[in-house]
Amino acid sequence: MISEMNKKIKNLDTWDMACTKLAVMFFVLFLFSIWPAFRNYFLSVNPWVLFLGWVVFAARPLKRFFSK
């Protein structure tokens, strides 16, 4: 499954990746606006937990980007 997705990702360029990230950001903002329970939960979480999540998911791409 992952190898099939990797083949499809090779067809995407930088603009496609950027648009995907922006689409996810706007979808989360949309969820904030229409689902008060989601917004309240997200705002009540300790910010360091969110930072830890960022570190976990950003570590591998950042490492691969700066190691070459």
Secondary structure, DSSP 4 states (H G I P E B T S, - for coil): -HHHHHHHHTT--HHHHHHHHHHHHHHHHHHHHH-HHHHHHHHHS-HHHHHHHHHHHHHHHHHHHHH-
